[in-house]
Amino acid sequence: MNAADINATAPQVGAPSDTAESGGDDTRAALLRRAFEKALVSVATQVISDSQSDMDEAMSELDDG
């Protein structure tokens, strides 16, 4: 490989190197992925909280029984 080949395949200086394929953080796909992950964490947290409340209530009923 000579210098011309390297320059032909090298990214342009100043060109954004982050793409959806490389998983860059500035892409629309990455932003959507982070939004989905935040929403998923929010839903999971709510489900766990509700489950914990149900468990606490069941344990309380056992103690009273």
Predicted model as a PDB file, atoms N, CA, C, CB and O in Angstrom, pLDDT in the B-factor column:
MODEL        1                                                                  
ATOM      1  N   MET A   1       0.856  -1.174   0.000  1.00 53.00           N  
ATOM      2  CA  MET A   1       0.000   0.000   0.000  1.00 53.00           C  
ATOM      3  C   MET A   1       0.897   1.230   0.000  1.00 53.00           C  
ATOM      4  CB  MET A   1      -0.971   0.002   1.227  1.00 53.00           C  
ATOM      5  O   MET A   1       1.806   1.339   0.823  1.00 53.00           O  
ATOM      6  N   ASN A   2       0.646   2.148  -0.912  1.00 56.00           N  
ATOM      7  CA  ASN A   2       1.461   3.353  -0.958  1.00 56.00           C  
ATOM      8  C   ASN A   2       0.710   4.533  -0.332  1.00 56.00           C  
ATOM      9  CB  ASN A   2       1.858   3.676  -2.409  1.00 56.00           C  
ATOM     10  O   ASN A   2      -0.437   4.385   0.089  1.00 56.00           O  
ATOM     11  N   ALA A   3       1.350   5.692  -0.271  1.00 54.00           N  
ATOM     12  CA  ALA A   3       0.782   6.873   0.375  1.00 54.00           C  
ATOM     13  C   ALA A   3      -0.529   7.298  -0.273  1.00 54.00           C  
ATOM     14  CB  ALA A   3       1.773   8.022   0.332  1.00 54.00           C  
ATOM     15  O   ALA A   3      -1.443   7.741   0.422  1.00 54.00           O  
ATOM     16  N   ALA A   4      -0.636   7.172  -1.593  1.00 56.00           N  
ATOM     17  CA  ALA A   4      -1.872   7.552  -2.286  1.00 56.00           C  
ATOM     18  C   ALA A   4      -3.027   6.649  -1.855  1.00 56.00           C  
ATOM     19  CB  ALA A   4      -1.680   7.480  -3.820  1.00 56.00           C  
ATOM     20  O   ALA A   4      -4.150   7.120  -1.677  1.00 56.00           O  
ATOM     21  N   ASP A   5      -2.755   5.355  -1.687  1.00 58.00           N  
ATOM     22  CA  ASP A   5      -3.795   4.433  -1.236  1.00 58.00           C  
ATOM     23  C   ASP A   5      -4.252   4.743   0.186  1.00 58.00           C  
ATOM     24  CB  ASP A   5      -3.294   3.002  -1.315  1.00 58.00           C  
ATOM     25  O   ASP A   5      -5.444   4.695   0.488  1.00 58.00           O  
ATOM     26  N   ILE A   6      -3.297   5.060   1.052  1.00 55.00           N  
ATOM     27  CA  ILE A   6      -3.632   5.395   2.437  1.00 55.00           C  
ATOM     28  C   ILE A   6      -4.474   6.654   2.485  1.00 55.00           C  
ATOM     29  CB  ILE A   6      -2.361   5.576   3.280  1.00 55.00           C  
ATOM     30  O   ILE A   6      -5.471   6.703   3.206  1.00 55.00           O  
ATOM     31  N   ASN A   7      -4.092   7.669   1.733  1.00 52.00           N  
ATOM     32  CA  ASN A   7      -4.854   8.914   1.711  1.00 52.00           C  
ATOM     33  C   ASN A   7      -6.237   8.713   1.120  1.00 52.00           C  
ATOM     34  CB  ASN A   7      -4.108   9.975   0.925  1.00 52.00           C  
ATOM     35  O   ASN A   7      -7.185   9.384   1.530  1.00 52.00           O  
ATOM     36  N   ALA A   8      -6.371   7.811   0.176  1.00 55.00           N  
ATOM     37  CA  ALA A   8      -7.669   7.573  -0.448  1.00 55.00           C  
ATOM     38  C   ALA A   8      -8.631   6.882   0.509  1.00 55.00           C  
ATOM     39  CB  ALA A   8      -7.501   6.739  -1.709  1.00 55.00           C  
ATOM     40  O   ALA A   8      -9.843   7.073   0.409  1.00 55.00           O  
ATOM     41  N   THR A   9      -8.107   6.079   1.436  1.00 53.00           N  
ATOM     42  CA  THR A   9      -8.976   5.357   2.357  1.00 53.00           C  
ATOM     43  C   THR A   9      -9.092   6.024   3.716  1.00 53.00           C  
ATOM     44  CB  THR A   9      -8.476   3.960   2.533  1.00 53.00           C  
ATOM     45  O   THR A   9      -9.947   5.632   4.510  1.00 53.00           O  
ATOM     46  N   ALA A  10      -8.267   7.014   4.012  1.00 50.00           N  
ATOM     47  CA  ALA A  10      -8.303   7.690   5.309  1.00 50.00           C  
ATOM     48  C   ALA A  10      -9.499   8.640   5.361  1.00 50.00           C  
ATOM     49  CB  ALA A  10      -6.980   8.461   5.569  1.00 50.00           C  
ATOM     50  O   ALA A  10      -9.884   9.210   4.340  1.00 50.00           O  
ATOM     51  N   PRO A  11     -10.081   8.811   6.542  1.00 53.00           N  
ATOM     52  CA  PRO A  11     -11.187   9.758   6.668  1.00 53.00           C  
ATOM     53  C   PRO A  11     -10.700  11.188   6.435  1.00 53.00           C  
ATOM     54  CB  PRO A  11     -11.845   9.638   8.054  1.00 53.00           C  
ATOM     55  O   PRO A  11      -9.549  11.518   6.721  1.00 53.00           O  
ATOM     56  N   GLN A  12     -11.568  12.005   5.928  1.00 55.00           N  
ATOM     57  CA  GLN A  12     -11.222  13.403   5.674  1.00 55.00           C  
ATOM     58  C   GLN A  12     -11.042  14.131   6.999  1.00 55.00           C  
ATOM     59  CB  GLN A  12     -12.309  14.098   4.813  1.00 55.00           C  
ATOM     60  O   GLN A  12     -11.771  13.877   7.958  1.00 55.00           O  
ATOM     61  N   VAL A  13     -10.079  15.029   7.048  1.00 52.00           N  
ATOM     62  CA  VAL A  13      -9.843  15.810   8.252  1.00 52.00           C  
ATOM     63  C   VAL A  13     -11.050  16.702   8.488  1.00 52.00           C  
ATOM     64  CB  VAL A  13      -8.538  16.650   8.135  1.00 52.00           C  
ATOM     65  O   VAL A  13     -11.514  17.386   7.576  1.00 52.00           O  
ATOM     66  N   GLY A  14     -11.553  16.693   9.711  1.00 56.00           N  
ATOM     67  CA  GLY A  14     -12.698  17.521  10.047  1.00 56.00           C  
ATOM     68  C   GLY A  14     -14.031  16.881   9.721  1.00 56.00           C  
ATOM     69  O   GLY A  14     -15.073  17.394  10.129  1.00 56.00           O  
ATOM     70  N   ALA A  15     -14.027  15.784   9.002  1.00 52.00           N  
ATOM     71  CA  ALA A  15     -15.287  15.105   8.686  1.00 52.00           C  
ATOM     72  C   ALA A  15     -15.744  14.318   9.898  1.00 52.00           C  
ATOM     73  CB  ALA A  15     -15.131  14.170   7.454  1.00 52.00           C  
ATOM     74  O   ALA A  15     -14.920  13.726  10.595  1.00 52.00           O  
ATOM     75  N   PRO A  16     -17.048  14.301  10.164  1.00 54.00           N  
ATOM     76  CA  PRO A  16     -17.518  13.530  11.316  1.00 54.00           C  
ATOM     77  C   PRO A  16     -17.260  12.044  11.091  1.00 54.00           C  
ATOM     78  CB  PRO A  16     -19.023  13.783  11.569  1.00 54.00           C  
ATOM     79  O   PRO A  16     -17.639  11.484  10.063  1.00 54.00           O  
ATOM     80  N   SER A  17     -16.615  11.419  12.064  1.00 51.00           N  
ATOM     81  CA  SER A  17     -16.291  10.001  11.923  1.00 51.00           C  
ATOM     82  C   SER A  17     -17.342   9.112  12.563  1.00 51.00           C  
ATOM     83  CB  SER A  17     -14.937   9.710  12.533  1.00 51.00           C  
ATOM     84  O   SER A  17     -17.321   7.898  12.363  1.00 51.00           O  
ATOM     85  N   ASP A  18     -18.271   9.692  13.335  1.00 48.00           N  
ATOM     86  CA  ASP A  18     -19.306   8.903  13.988  1.00 48.00           C  
ATOM     87  C   ASP A  18     -20.446   8.639  13.026  1.00 48.00           C  
ATOM     88  CB  ASP A  18     -19.822   9.612  15.245  1.00 48.00           C  
ATOM     89  O   ASP A  18     -21.052   9.568  12.491  1.00 48.00           O  
ATOM     90  N   THR A  19     -20.731   7.371  12.811  1.00 49.00           N  
ATOM     91  CA  THR A  19     -21.857   6.988  11.970  1.00 49.00           C  
ATOM     92  C   THR A  19     -22.672   5.951  12.694  1.00 49.00           C  
ATOM     93  CB  THR A  19     -21.387   6.456  10.604  1.00 49.00           C  
ATOM     94  O   THR A  19     -22.219   5.395  13.694  1.00 49.00           O  
ATOM     95  N   ALA A  20     -23.863   5.680  12.212  1.00 47.00           N  
ATOM     96  CA  ALA A  20     -24.718   4.667  12.831  1.00 47.00           C  
ATOM     97  C   ALA A  20     -24.042   3.311  12.801  1.00 47.00           C  
ATOM     98  CB  ALA A  20     -26.075   4.596  12.123  1.00 47.00           C  
ATOM     99  O   ALA A  20     -24.202   2.515  13.727  1.00 47.00           O  
ATOM    100  N   GLU A  21     -23.285   3.038  11.742  1.00 52.00           N  
ATOM    101  CA  GLU A  21     -22.629   1.747  11.628  1.00 52.00           C  
ATOM    102  C   GLU A  21     -21.527   1.584  12.656  1.00 52.00           C  
ATOM    103  CB  GLU A  21     -22.067   1.567  10.239  1.00 52.00           C  
ATOM    104  O   GLU A  21     -21.304   0.482  13.156  1.00 52.00           O  
ATOM    105  N   SER A  22     -20.827   2.678  12.982  1.00 54.00           N  
ATOM    106  CA  SER A  22     -19.732   2.574  13.945  1.00 54.00           C  
ATOM    107  C   SER A  22     -20.206   2.806  15.366  1.00 54.00           C  
ATOM    108  CB  SER A  22     -18.638   3.563  13.605  1.00 54.00           C  
ATOM    109  O   SER A  22     -19.413   2.720  16.304  1.00 54.00           O  
ATOM    110  N   GLY A  23     -21.481   3.098  15.538  1.00 53.00           N  
ATOM    111  CA  GLY A  23     -22.029   3.271  16.876  1.00 53.00           C  
ATOM    112  C   GLY A  23     -21.650   4.583  17.521  1.00 53.00           C  
ATOM    113  O   GLY A  23     -21.567   4.663  18.747  1.00 53.00           O  
ATOM    114  N   GLY A  24     -21.417   5.623  16.721  1.00 56.00           N  
ATOM    115  CA  GLY A  24     -21.060   6.913  17.264  1.00 56.00           C  
ATOM    116  C   GLY A  24     -22.180   7.497  18.087  1.00 56.00           C  
ATOM    117  O   GLY A  24     -23.353   7.203  17.856  1.00 56.00           O  
ATOM    118  N   ASP A  25     -21.817   8.334  19.057  1.00 59.00           N  
ATOM    119  CA  ASP A  25     -22.804   8.875  19.985  1.00 59.00           C  
ATOM    120  C   ASP A  25     -23.605  10.037  19.406  1.00 59.00           C  
ATOM    121  CB  ASP A  25     -22.120   9.321  21.239  1.00 59.00           C  
ATOM    122  O   ASP A  25     -24.609  10.433  19.999  1.00 59.00           O  
ATOM    123  N   ASP A  26     -23.201  10.587  18.286  1.00 77.00           N  
ATOM    124  CA  ASP A  26     -23.876  11.753  17.747  1.00 77.00           C  
ATOM    125  C   ASP A  26     -24.894  11.407  16.667  1.00 77.00           C  
ATOM    126  CB  ASP A  26     -22.865  12.708  17.196  1.00 77.00           C  
ATOM    127  O   ASP A  26     -25.449  12.310  16.041  1.00 77.00           O  
ATOM    128  N   THR A  27     -25.146  10.162  16.441  1.00 94.00           N  
ATOM    129  CA  THR A  27     -26.053   9.777  15.372  1.00 94.00           C  
ATOM    130  C   THR A  27     -27.479   9.679  15.876  1.00 94.00           C  
ATOM    131  CB  THR A  27     -25.624   8.457  14.761  1.00 94.00           C  
ATOM    132  O   THR A  27     -27.724   9.526  17.073  1.00 94.00           O  
ATOM    133  N   ARG A  28     -28.401   9.769  14.959  1.00 95.00           N  
ATOM    134  CA  ARG A  28     -29.821   9.644  15.294  1.00 95.00           C  
ATOM    135  C   ARG A  28     -30.097   8.274  15.907  1.00 95.00           C  
ATOM    136  CB  ARG A  28     -30.701   9.860  14.038  1.00 95.00           C  
ATOM    137  O   ARG A  28     -30.865   8.172  16.864  1.00 95.00           O  
ATOM    138  N   ALA A  29     -29.490   7.232  15.377  1.00 95.00           N  
ATOM    139  CA  ALA A  29     -29.687   5.879  15.904  1.00 95.00           C  
ATOM    140  C   ALA A  29     -29.206   5.793  17.344  1.00 95.00           C  
ATOM    141  CB  ALA A  29     -28.951   4.845  15.037  1.00 95.00           C  
ATOM    142  O   ALA A  29     -29.860   5.164  18.176  1.00 95.00           O  
ATOM    143  N   ALA A  30     -28.077   6.411  17.648  1.00 96.00           N  
ATOM    144  CA  ALA A  30     -27.551   6.385  19.012  1.00 96.00           C  
ATOM    145  C   ALA A  30     -28.462   7.154  19.956  1.00 96.00           C  
ATOM    146  CB  ALA A  30     -26.133   6.969  19.054  1.00 96.00           C  
ATOM    147  O   ALA A  30     -28.693   6.726  21.087  1.00 96.00           O  
ATOM    148  N   LEU A  31     -28.976   8.280  19.498  1.00 96.00           N  
ATOM    149  CA  LEU A  31     -29.897   9.060  20.333  1.00 96.00           C  
ATOM    150  C   LEU A  31     -31.180   8.285  20.598  1.00 96.00           C  
ATOM    151  CB  LEU A  31     -30.223  10.404  19.666  1.00 96.00           C  
ATOM    152  O   LEU A  31     -31.691   8.288  21.718  1.00 96.00           O  
ATOM    153  N   LEU A  32     -31.693   7.631  19.583  1.00 96.00           N  
ATOM    154  CA  LEU A  32     -32.898   6.816  19.763  1.00 96.00           C  
ATOM    155  C   LEU A  32     -32.629   5.652  20.705  1.00 96.00           C  
ATOM    156  CB  LEU A  32     -33.402   6.292  18.411  1.00 96.00           C  
ATOM    157  O   LEU A  32     -33.472   5.315  21.536  1.00 96.00           O  
ATOM    158  N   ARG A  33     -31.459   5.039  20.578  1.00 96.00           N  
ATOM    159  CA  ARG A  33     -31.104   3.922  21.452  1.00 96.00           C  
ATOM    160  C   ARG A  33     -31.034   4.380  22.908  1.00 96.00           C  
ATOM    161  CB  ARG A  33     -29.760   3.305  21.021  1.00 96.00           C  
ATOM    162  O   ARG A  33     -31.532   3.692  23.800  1.00 96.00           O  
ATOM    163  N   ARG A  34     -30.421   5.532  23.150  1.00 97.00           N  
ATOM    164  CA  ARG A  34     -30.341   6.040  24.522  1.00 97.00           C  
ATOM    165  C   ARG A  34     -31.718   6.390  25.066  1.00 97.00           C  
ATOM    166  CB  ARG A  34     -29.432   7.265  24.583  1.00 97.00           C  
ATOM    167  O   ARG A  34     -31.998   6.138  26.238  1.00 97.00           O  
ATOM    168  N   ALA A  35     -32.579   6.964  24.240  1.00 97.00           N  
ATOM    169  CA  ALA A  35     -33.944   7.286  24.677  1.00 97.00           C  
ATOM    170  C   ALA A  35     -34.705   6.013  25.019  1.00 97.00           C  
ATOM    171  CB  ALA A  35     -34.695   8.079  23.584  1.00 97.00           C  
ATOM    172  O   ALA A  35     -35.421   5.961  26.020  1.00 97.00           O  
ATOM    173  N   PHE A  36     -34.551   4.989  24.189  1.00 98.00           N  
ATOM    174  CA  PHE A  36     -35.213   3.711  24.453  1.00 98.00           C  
ATOM    175  C   PHE A  36     -34.697   3.099  25.752  1.00 98.00           C  
ATOM    176  CB  PHE A  36     -34.993   2.735  23.280  1.00 98.00           C  
ATOM    177  O   PHE A  36     -35.482   2.594  26.555  1.00 98.00           O  
ATOM    178  N   GLU A  37     -33.390   3.143  25.959  1.00 98.00           N  
ATOM    179  CA  GLU A  37     -32.813   2.581  27.179  1.00 98.00           C  
ATOM    180  C   GLU A  37     -33.320   3.312  28.419  1.00 98.00           C  
ATOM    181  CB  GLU A  37     -31.285   2.645  27.122  1.00 98.00           C  
ATOM    182  O   GLU A  37     -33.609   2.679  29.435  1.00 98.00           O  
ATOM    183  N   LYS A  38     -33.433   4.645  28.345  1.00 98.00           N  
ATOM    184  CA  LYS A  38     -33.964   5.415  29.477  1.00 98.00           C  
ATOM    185  C   LYS A  38     -35.413   5.044  29.751  1.00 98.00           C  
ATOM    186  CB  LYS A  38     -33.849   6.925  29.207  1.00 98.00           C  
ATOM    187  O   LYS A  38     -35.809   4.885  30.906  1.00 98.00           O  
ATOM    188  N   ALA A  39     -36.203   4.906  28.696  1.00 98.00           N  
ATOM    189  CA  ALA A  39     -37.598   4.520  28.866  1.00 98.00           C  
ATOM    190  C   ALA A  39     -37.706   3.113  29.454  1.00 98.00           C  
ATOM    191  CB  ALA A  39     -38.339   4.594  27.524  1.00 98.00           C  
ATOM    192  O   ALA A  39     -38.535   2.862  30.328  1.00 98.00           O  
ATOM    193  N   LEU A  40     -36.876   2.212  28.975  1.00 98.00           N  
ATOM    194  CA  LEU A  40     -36.878   0.838  29.477  1.00 98.00           C  
ATOM    195  C   LEU A  40     -36.502   0.796  30.957  1.00 98.00           C  
ATOM    196  CB  LEU A  40     -35.911  -0.032  28.662  1.00 98.00           C  
ATOM    197  O   LEU A  40     -37.125   0.069  31.732  1.00 98.00           O  
ATOM    198  N   VAL A  41     -35.498   1.562  31.353  1.00 98.00           N  
ATOM    199  CA  VAL A  41     -35.097   1.621  32.755  1.00 98.00           C  
ATOM    200  C   VAL A  41     -36.234   2.188  33.597  1.00 98.00           C  
ATOM    201  CB  VAL A  41     -33.821   2.474  32.925  1.00 98.00           C  
ATOM    202  O   VAL A  41     -36.490   1.706  34.700  1.00 98.00           O  
ATOM    203  N   SER A  42     -36.910   3.195  33.089  1.00 97.00           N  
ATOM    204  CA  SER A  42     -38.019   3.790  33.816  1.00 97.00           C  
ATOM    205  C   SER A  42     -39.141   2.782  34.047  1.00 97.00           C  
ATOM    206  CB  SER A  42     -38.550   4.999  33.064  1.00 97.00           C  
ATOM    207  O   SER A  42     -39.671   2.680  35.153  1.00 97.00           O  
ATOM    208  N   VAL A  43     -39.499   2.046  33.013  1.00 98.00           N  
ATOM    209  CA  VAL A  43     -40.553   1.039  33.125  1.00 98.00           C  
ATOM    210  C   VAL A  43     -40.112  -0.078  34.071  1.00 98.00           C  
ATOM    211  CB  VAL A  43     -40.908   0.461  31.733  1.00 98.00           C  
ATOM    212  O   VAL A  43     -40.890  -0.516  34.918  1.00 98.00           O  
ATOM    213  N   ALA A  44     -38.891  -0.532  33.934  1.00 97.00           N  
ATOM    214  CA  ALA A  44     -38.383  -1.603  34.797  1.00 97.00           C  
ATOM    215  C   ALA A  44     -38.370  -1.161  36.257  1.00 97.00           C  
ATOM    216  CB  ALA A  44     -36.968  -2.024  34.360  1.00 97.00           C  
ATOM    217  O   ALA A  44     -38.711  -1.942  37.145  1.00 97.00           O  
ATOM    218  N   THR A  45     -37.982   0.075  36.507  1.00 97.00           N  
ATOM    219  CA  THR A  45     -37.972   0.593  37.875  1.00 97.00           C  
ATOM    220  C   THR A  45     -39.377   0.610  38.463  1.00 97.00           C  
ATOM    221  CB  THR A  45     -37.371   2.002  37.909  1.00 97.00           C  
ATOM    222  O   THR A  45     -39.571   0.264  39.628  1.00 97.00           O  
ATOM    223  N   GLN A  46     -40.349   1.010  37.661  1.00 97.00           N  
ATOM    224  CA  GLN A  46     -41.737   1.039  38.127  1.00 97.00           C  
ATOM    225  C   GLN A  46     -42.242  -0.371  38.430  1.00 97.00           C  
ATOM    226  CB  GLN A  46     -42.641   1.710  37.080  1.00 97.00           C  
ATOM    227  O   GLN A  46     -42.904  -0.587  39.445  1.00 97.00           O  
ATOM    228  N   VAL A  47     -41.938  -1.319  37.566  1.00 97.00           N  
ATOM    229  CA  VAL A  47     -42.368  -2.709  37.772  1.00 97.00           C  
ATOM    230  C   VAL A  47     -41.738  -3.264  39.048  1.00 97.00           C  
ATOM    231  CB  VAL A  47     -41.985  -3.593  36.549  1.00 97.00           C  
ATOM    232  O   VAL A  47     -42.418  -3.918  39.840  1.00 97.00           O  
ATOM    233  N   ILE A  48     -40.458  -3.012  39.251  1.00 97.00           N  
ATOM    234  CA  ILE A  48     -39.775  -3.501  40.452  1.00 97.00           C  
ATOM    235  C   ILE A  48     -40.369  -2.853  41.697  1.00 97.00           C  
ATOM    236  CB  ILE A  48     -38.259  -3.218  40.373  1.00 97.00           C  
ATOM    237  O   ILE A  48     -40.571  -3.521  42.711  1.00 97.00           O  
ATOM    238  N   SER A  49     -40.644  -1.566  41.622  1.00 96.00           N  
ATOM    239  CA  SER A  49     -41.239  -0.865  42.760  1.00 96.00           C  
ATOM    240  C   SER A  49     -42.609  -1.441  43.098  1.00 96.00           C  
ATOM    241  CB  SER A  49     -41.356   0.635  42.465  1.00 96.00           C  
ATOM    242  O   SER A  49     -42.917  -1.675  44.267  1.00 96.00           O  
ATOM    243  N   ASP A  50     -43.425  -1.667  42.082  1.00 96.00           N  
ATOM    244  CA  ASP A  50     -44.755  -2.251  42.310  1.00 96.00           C  
ATOM    245  C   ASP A  50     -44.642  -3.655  42.891  1.00 96.00           C  
ATOM    246  CB  ASP A  50     -45.562  -2.289  40.999  1.00 96.00           C  
ATOM    247  O   ASP A  50     -45.394  -4.020  43.795  1.00 96.00           O  
ATOM    248  N   SER A  51     -43.717  -4.429  42.379  1.00 96.00           N  
ATOM    249  CA  SER A  51     -43.514  -5.789  42.885  1.00 96.00           C  
ATOM    250  C   SER A  51     -43.057  -5.767  44.336  1.00 96.00           C  
ATOM    251  CB  SER A  51     -42.489  -6.537  42.024  1.00 96.00           C  
ATOM    252  O   SER A  51     -43.495  -6.589  45.141  1.00 96.00           O  
ATOM    253  N   GLN A  52     -42.183  -4.835  44.669  1.00 96.00           N  
ATOM    254  CA  GLN A  52     -41.715  -4.714  46.046  1.00 96.00           C  
ATOM    255  C   GLN A  52     -42.866  -4.326  46.966  1.00 96.00           C  
ATOM    256  CB  GLN A  52     -40.580  -3.681  46.144  1.00 96.00           C  
ATOM    257  O   GLN A  52     -42.967  -4.835  48.082  1.00 96.00           O  
ATOM    258  N   SER A  53     -43.728  -3.431  46.509  1.00 95.00           N  
ATOM    259  CA  SER A  53     -44.890  -3.042  47.310  1.00 95.00           C  
ATOM    260  C   SER A  53     -45.815  -4.233  47.541  1.00 95.00           C  
ATOM    261  CB  SER A  53     -45.658  -1.902  46.624  1.00 95.00           C  
ATOM    262  O   SER A  53     -46.311  -4.435  48.649  1.00 95.00           O  
ATOM    263  N   ASP A  54     -46.043  -5.015  46.497  1.00 95.00           N  
ATOM    264  CA  ASP A  54     -46.879  -6.213  46.632  1.00 95.00           C  
ATOM    265  C   ASP A  54     -46.255  -7.200  47.609  1.00 95.00           C  
ATOM    266  CB  ASP A  54     -47.088  -6.886  45.264  1.00 95.00           C  
ATOM    267  O   ASP A  54     -46.960  -7.799  48.421  1.00 95.00           O  
ATOM    268  N   MET A  55     -44.946  -7.372  47.537  1.00 95.00           N  
ATOM    269  CA  MET A  55     -44.245  -8.284  48.434  1.00 95.00           C  
ATOM    270  C   MET A  55     -44.337  -7.793  49.880  1.00 95.00           C  
ATOM    271  CB  MET A  55     -42.772  -8.427  48.010  1.00 95.00           C  
ATOM    272  O   MET A  55     -44.572  -8.584  50.793  1.00 95.00           O  
ATOM    273  N   ASP A  56     -44.154  -6.502  50.084  1.00 94.00           N  
ATOM    274  CA  ASP A  56     -44.254  -5.938  51.436  1.00 94.00           C  
ATOM    275  C   ASP A  56     -45.654  -6.137  52.005  1.00 94.00           C  
ATOM    276  CB  ASP A  56     -43.898  -4.440  51.425  1.00 94.00           C  
ATOM    277  O   ASP A  56     -45.813  -6.473  53.179  1.00 94.00           O  
ATOM    278  N   GLU A  57     -46.663  -5.930  51.171  1.00 94.00           N  
ATOM    279  CA  GLU A  57     -48.046  -6.115  51.604  1.00 94.00           C  
ATOM    280  C   GLU A  57     -48.311  -7.580  51.958  1.00 94.00           C  
ATOM    281  CB  GLU A  57     -49.019  -5.647  50.507  1.00 94.00           C  
ATOM    282  O   GLU A  57     -48.956  -7.864  52.968  1.00 94.00           O  
ATOM    283  N   ALA A  58     -47.828  -8.496  51.148  1.00 93.00           N  
ATOM    284  CA  ALA A  58     -48.017  -9.920  51.420  1.00 93.00           C  
ATOM    285  C   ALA A  58     -47.311 -10.325  52.711  1.00 93.00           C  
ATOM    286  CB  ALA A  58     -47.500 -10.764  50.246  1.00 93.00           C  
ATOM    287  O   ALA A  58     -47.860 -11.093  53.501  1.00 93.00           O  
ATOM    288  N   MET A  59     -46.108  -9.819  52.931  1.00 93.00           N  
ATOM    289  CA  MET A  59     -45.386 -10.136  54.162  1.00 93.00           C  
ATOM    290  C   MET A  59     -46.114  -9.568  55.385  1.00 93.00           C  
ATOM    291  CB  MET A  59     -43.949  -9.587  54.095  1.00 93.00           C  
ATOM    292  O   MET A  59     -46.152 -10.203  56.439  1.00 93.00           O  
ATOM    293  N   SER A  60     -46.684  -8.386  55.242  1.00 92.00           N  
ATOM    294  CA  SER A  60     -47.438  -7.778  56.324  1.00 92.00           C  
ATOM    295  C   SER A  60     -48.655  -8.620  56.678  1.00 92.00           C  
ATOM    296  CB  SER A  60     -47.865  -6.365  55.946  1.00 92.00           C  
ATOM    297  O   SER A  60     -48.976  -8.796  57.853  1.00 92.00           O  
ATOM    298  N   GLU A  61     -49.336  -9.143  55.649  1.00 90.00           N  
ATOM    299  CA  GLU A  61     -50.501  -9.988  55.883  1.00 90.00           C  
ATOM    300  C   GLU A  61     -50.107 -11.288  56.578  1.00 90.00           C  
ATOM    301  CB  GLU A  61     -51.209 -10.292  54.563  1.00 90.00           C  
ATOM    302  O   GLU A  61     -50.860 -11.796  57.409  1.00 90.00           O  
ATOM    303  N   LEU A  62     -48.941 -11.828  56.247  1.00 88.00           N  
ATOM    304  CA  LEU A  62     -48.463 -13.042  56.916  1.00 88.00           C  
ATOM    305  C   LEU A  62     -48.156 -12.780  58.391  1.00 88.00           C  
ATOM    306  CB  LEU A  62     -47.212 -13.583  56.209  1.00 88.00           C  
ATOM    307  O   LEU A  62     -48.451 -13.605  59.255  1.00 88.00           O  
ATOM    308  N   ASP A  63     -47.560 -11.622  58.662  1.00 84.00           N  
ATOM    309  CA  ASP A  63     -47.245 -11.259  60.045  1.00 84.00           C  
ATOM    310  C   ASP A  63     -48.510 -11.072  60.867  1.00 84.00           C  
ATOM    311  CB  ASP A  63     -46.405  -9.983  60.084  1.00 84.00           C  
ATOM    312  O   ASP A  63     -48.547 -11.428  62.045  1.00 84.00           O  
ATOM    313  N   ASP A  64     -49.555 -10.509  60.247  1.00 81.00           N  
ATOM    314  CA  ASP A  64     -50.824 -10.263  60.938  1.00 81.00           C  
ATOM    315  C   ASP A  64     -51.625 -11.547  61.160  1.00 81.00           C  
ATOM    316  CB  ASP A  64     -51.660  -9.270  60.146  1.00 81.00           C  
ATOM    317  O   ASP A  64     -52.400 -11.652  62.110  1.00 81.00           O  
ATOM    318  N   GLY A  65     -51.424 -12.522  60.264  1.00 67.00           N  
ATOM    319  CA  GLY A  65     -52.231 -13.730  60.246  1.00 67.00           C  
ATOM    320  C   GLY A  65     -51.942 -14.645  61.351  1.00 67.00           C  
ATOM    321  O   GLY A  65     -52.558 -15.706  61.451  1.00 67.00           O  
TER     322      GLY A  65                                                      
ENDMDL                                                                          
END                                                                             
